[in-house]
Amino acid sequence: MATIEMESVECVPSSDGIEDEEIQSSVSSQHQHSSKPHNVLLSGIGPTSVHELLECPVCTNSMYPPIHQCRNGHTLCSTCKTRVQNRCPTCRQELGDIRCLALEKVAESLELPCKYYSLGCPEIFPYYSKLKHEAICNFRPYSCPYAGSECSVTGDIPYLVSHLRDEHKVDMHTGCTFNHRYVKSNPREVENATWMLTVFHCFGQYFCLHFEAFQLGMAPVYMAFLRFMGNENDSRNYSYSLEVGANGRKLLWEGSPRSIRDSHRKVRDSHDGLIIQRNMALFFSGGDRKELKLRVTGRIWKEQQNPDAGVCIPTFVS
């Protein structure tokens, strides 16, 4: 079983596809914040929000073309049409292939706020452009960066930091340097193994340090890499180094941390980090080569923009 020993962690204070995606926001709250409220009077049922008319009665998501309807005028989205075996969920009439072209046309006139407006996004979009924006909106929630589990929790960075600490029992450290020793009793059997995630807080930001064993083709390898808890643009403001070695040899990796917008598996499979072949890892471990003992050291620094030269220069913490 893989374990991690925190022999010494030096804490140095810092000085400083989209078209088919389902919308899960509250339609009623979007209507409340829309810059152009629209209401339609339907015979027999009184004033009804167009936003509500565009809500699928099955999945409750907003409907996009093709919008289907039964002979009695009840509508639903194209995805749910197959789920209900071509029967109207309201009146049980057969749906057929009738399009609600009038409702599709009305949707073209709508302007709605981004569904992440409550998280800070100020943008308002035409109905058919909103979905594409929401898939890349910088205010959209982040997924939990914890590896080795199927955690489906999402939220902003402060919430995820608390979630990692309280639910996943992740080691939390303040500082920009680290010194970890990773131990495995039987390194000859390299399965997909993930060591405990470690989160570092420095420069007012949070970073996730990953270390794991997996098969690279037929070759068993170990890999260490850092991810930035924030968006991709901000991640480029930071760099990090990782070093492992013994017996007069060492391997060094330097790069920029990837944003947690990229999944743990995506970063790992792109090989964007320090990769250690098993034979080299056992050489670094010393002894009888029957136990893995790797010491990985590293440092995080901030790239400071030079406004005159237009280039970045490193900001070091001592």
For each residue, the residues with C-beta under 8 A, 3 or more apart:
1: 184 185
2: 182 183 184 193 194 195 213
3: 182 183 184 195
4: 180 181 182 183 195 196 198 211
5: 180 181 182 183
6: 9 171 180
7: 179 180 181 295
8: 179
9: 6 173 175 178 179 180
10: 175 177 178 179
11: 173 174 175
12: 175 176 177 202 317 318
13: 174 175 202
14: 175 176 202 203 204 317
15: 315 317
16: 203 204 302
17: 20 21
18: 21 131 132 135
19: 64 131 132
20: 17 79
21: 17 18 131 134 135
22: 59 61 79
23: 61 62 115 131 134
24: 61 115
25: 29 30 115 116
26: 29 30
27: 30 31 49 51 52 54 55 60 62
28: 31 32 49 51 52
29: 25 26 32 33 118
30: 25 26 27 33 34 51 112 113 115 117
31: 27 28 34 37 49 51 52
32: 28 29
33: 29 30 113 117
34: 30 31 37 38 51 110 111 112 113 124
35: 111 113 124
36: 110 111
37: 31 34
38: 34 49 50 51 106 109 110
39: 47 48 49 50
40: 47 48 50 53 106
41: 46 47 48
42: 45 46 48
43:
44:
45: 42 48
46: 41 42
47: 39 40 41
48: 39 40 41 42 45 52 53
49: 27 28 31 38 39 52 53
50: 38 39 40 53 54 106 107 110
51: 27 28 30 31 34 38 54 55 62 110 112
52: 27 28 31 48 49 55
53: 40 48 49 50 75 103 106
54: 27 50 51 62 63 67 103 107 110 127
55: 27 51 52 60 61 62 63
56: 59 60 61 62 63 75 76 77 80
57: 60 74 75 76 89 90
58: 76 77 80 83 84 89
59: 22 56 77 79 80
60: 27 55 56 57
61: 22 23 24 55 56 77
62: 23 27 51 54 55 56 127 131
63: 54 55 56 67 75 76 77 103 107
64: 19 67 77 107 128 131
65: 99 104
66: 78 99 104
67: 54 63 64 75 76 77 78 99 100 103 104
68: 75 76 77 78 81 95 97 98 99 100
69: 73 74 75 76 95 98 99 100 103
70: 73 74 88 90 91 93 94 95 96 98
71: 93 96 98
72: 88 90 91 93
73: 69 70 100
74: 57 69 70 88 89 90 91 93
75: 53 56 57 63 67 68 69 100 103
76: 56 57 58 63 67 68 69 80 81 84 88 89 95
77: 56 58 59 61 63 64 67 68 80 81
78: 66 67 68 81 82
79: 20 22 59 82 83
80: 56 58 59 76 77 83 84 89
81: 68 76 77 78 84 86 95
82: 78 79 85 86
83: 58 79 80
84: 58 76 80 81 87 88 89 95
85: 82
86: 81 82 94 95 96
87: 84 92 93 94 95
88: 70 72 74 76 84 91 92 93 94 95
89: 57 58 74 76 80 84 92
90: 57 70 72 74
91: 70 72 74 88
92: 87 88 89
93: 70 71 72 74 87 88
94: 70 86 87 88
95: 68 69 70 76 81 84 86 87 88 98
96: 70 71 86
97: 68
98: 68 69 70 71 95
99: 65 66 67 68 69 104
100: 67 68 69 73 75 103 104
101: 104 105
102: 105 106
103: 53 54 63 67 69 75 100 106 107
104: 65 66 67 99 100 101 107 108
105: 101 102 108 109
106: 38 40 50 53 102 103 109 110
107: 50 54 63 64 103 104 110 127 128
108: 104 105 126 127 128
109: 38 105 106 127
110: 34 36 38 50 51 54 106 107 126 127
111: 34 35 36 124 125 126 127
112: 30 34 51 124 125 127 130
113: 30 33 34 35 117 121 123 124 125
114: 117 121 123 124 125 130 133 134 137 139
115: 23 24 25 30 130 134
116: 25 119 120 121 134 137 139 140 141
117: 30 33 113 114 120 121 122
118: 29
119: 116 139 140 141 156
120: 116 117 139
121: 113 114 116 117 137 138 139
122: 117
123: 113 114 133 137
124: 34 35 111 112 113 114
125: 111 112 113 114 129 130 133
126: 108 110 111 129 130
127: 54 62 107 108 109 110 111 112 130
128: 64 107 108 131
129: 125 126 132 133
130: 112 114 115 125 126 127 133 134
131: 18 19 21 23 62 64 128 134 135
132: 18 19 129 135 136
133: 114 123 125 129 130 136 137
134: 21 23 114 115 116 130 131 137 140
135: 18 21 131 132 140
136: 132 133 140
137: 114 116 121 123 133 134 140
138: 121 231 233
139: 114 116 119 120 121
140: 116 119 134 135 136 137
141: 116 119 154 155 156
142: 145 154 155 156 157 160 229 260 261
143: 152 153 154 260 263
144: 151 152 153 154 160 163 164 168
145: 142 160 164 197 208 227 229 260 264
146: 149 151 164 168 170 197
147: 194 197 210 212 264 265
148: 194 212
149: 146 168
150:
151: 144 146 168
152: 143 144
153: 143 144 160 163 167
154: 141 142 143 144
155: 141 142 159 160 163
156: 119 141 142 159 160
157: 142 160 161 206 229 230
158: 161 162
159: 155 156 162 163
160: 142 144 145 153 155 156 157 163 164 229
161: 157 158 164 165 172 199 206 229
162: 158 159 165 166
163: 144 153 155 159 160 166 167 168
164: 144 145 146 160 161 167 168 170 172 197 199
165: 161 162 168 169 170 172 199
166: 162 163 169
167: 153 163 164
168: 144 146 149 151 163 164 165 197
169: 165 166
170: 146 164 165 196 197 198 199
171: 6 196 197 198 199
172: 161 164 165 198 199 201
173: 9 11 178 198 199 200 201
174: 11 13 200 201 202
175: 9 10 11 12 13 14 178 200 201 202
176: 12 14 200 202 203 299 300 301 317
177: 10 12 297 298 299 300 317
178: 9 10 173 175 198 200 209 296 297 298 299
179: 7 8 9 10 295 296 297
180: 4 5 6 7 9 198 209 211 295 296 297
181: 4 5 7 293 294 295 296
182: 2 3 4 5 195 211 222 292 293 294 295 296
183: 2 3 4 5 291 292 293
184: 1 2 3 187 193 213 291 292
185: 1 291 292
186: 189 290 291
187: 184 190 213 278 281 282 285 290 291 292
188: 290
189: 186
190: 187 193 213 214 215 220 221 278
191: 213
192: 212 213 214 215
193: 2 184 190 212 213 214
194: 2 147 148 197 210 211 212
195: 2 3 4 182 211 212
196: 4 170 171
197: 145 146 147 164 168 170 171 194 208 209 210
198: 4 170 171 172 173 178 180 208 209
199: 161 164 165 170 171 172 173 206 207 208 209 229
200: 173 174 175 176 178 206 207 209 300
201: 172 173 174 175 204 205 206 207
202: 12 13 14 174 175 176 205 207 300 317
203: 14 16 176 238 300 302
204: 14 16 201
205: 201 202 228 229 230 234 238
206: 157 161 199 200 201 228 229 230
207: 199 200 201 202 226 227 228 229 238 240 257 300
208: 145 197 198 199 226 227 228 229 260
209: 178 180 197 198 199 200 224 225 226 298
210: 147 194 197 223 224 225 226 227 264 267 268 273
211: 4 180 182 194 195 222 223 224 296
212: 147 148 192 193 194 195 222 223 268
213: 2 184 187 190 191 192 193 220 221 222 223
214: 190 192 193 220 221 223 268
215: 190 192 218 219 220 221
216: 219 220 221 271 275
217:
218: 215
219: 215 216 277 278
220: 190 213 214 215 216 278
221: 190 213 214 215 216 275 276 277 278
222: 182 211 212 213 275 276 278 281 292 294
223: 210 211 212 213 214 268 271 273 274 275 276
224: 209 210 211 242 244 253 273 274 276 296 298
225: 209 210 242 257 258 267 268 272 273 274
226: 207 208 209 210 240 242 257 258 273 298 300
227: 145 207 208 210 257 258 259 260 262 264 267
228: 205 206 207 208 234 235 238 257 258 259 260
229: 142 145 157 160 161 199 205 206 207 208 260
230: 157 205 206 234 235 259 260
231: 138 234 235 259 261
232: 235 236 258 259 261 262
233: 138 236
234: 205 228 230 231 237 259
235: 228 230 231 232 238 256 257 258 259
236: 232 233 256 303
237: 234 302 303
238: 203 205 207 228 235 256 257 300 301 302 303
239: 254 255 256 257 300 301 302 303 314
240: 207 226 254 255 256 257 298 299 300 301
241: 252 253 254 298 299
242: 224 225 226 252 253 254 273 274 296 297 298
243: 250 251 252 253 296 297 298
244: 224 250 251 274 276 284 294 295 296 297
245: 249 250 251 284
246: 249 250 283 284 285 286 295
247: 283 284 286
248:
249: 245 246 283 284
250: 243 244 245 246
251: 243 244 245 274 276 280
252: 241 242 243
253: 224 241 242 243 273 274
254: 239 240 241 242
255: 239 240 272 273
256: 235 236 238 239 240
257: 207 225 226 227 228 235 238 239 240 300
258: 225 226 227 228 232 235 262 267 272
259: 227 228 230 231 232 234 235 262
260: 142 143 145 208 227 228 229 230
261: 142 231 232
262: 227 232 258 259 266 267
263: 143 266 267
264: 145 147 210 227 267 268
265: 147 268 269
266: 262 263 269 270
267: 210 225 227 258 262 263 264 270 272 273
268: 210 212 214 223 225 264 265 271 273
269: 265 266
270: 266 267
271: 216 223 268 275
272: 225 255 258 267
273: 210 223 224 225 226 242 253 255 267 268
274: 223 224 225 242 244 251 253 296
275: 216 221 222 223 271
276: 221 222 223 224 244 251 280 281 284 294
277: 219 221 280 281
278: 187 190 219 220 221 222 281 282
279: 282 283
280: 251 276 277 283 284
281: 187 222 276 277 278 284 285 292 294
282: 187 278 279 285 289 292
283: 246 247 249 279 280 286 289
284: 244 245 246 247 249 276 280 281 294 295
285: 187 246 281 282 289 291 292 293 294
286: 246 247 283 289 293
287: 290 291 293
288: 291
289: 282 283 285 286
290: 186 187 188 287
291: 183 184 185 186 187 285 287 288
292: 182 183 184 185 187 222 281 282 285
293: 181 182 183 285 286 287
294: 181 182 222 244 276 281 284 285
295: 7 179 180 181 182 244 246 284
296: 178 179 180 181 182 211 224 242 243 244 274
297: 177 178 179 180 242 243 244
298: 177 178 209 224 226 240 241 242 243
299: 176 177 178 240 241
300: 176 177 200 202 203 207 226 238 239 240 257
301: 176 238 239 240 314 315 316 317
302: 16 203 237 238 239 314 315
303: 236 237 238 239 312 313 314 315
304: 312 313 314 315
305: 311 312
306: 309 310 311 312 313
307: 310
308:
309: 306
310: 306 307
311: 305 306
312: 303 304 305 306
313: 303 304 306
314: 239 301 302 303 304
315: 15 301 302 303 304
316: 301
317: 12 14 15 176 177 202 301
318: 12
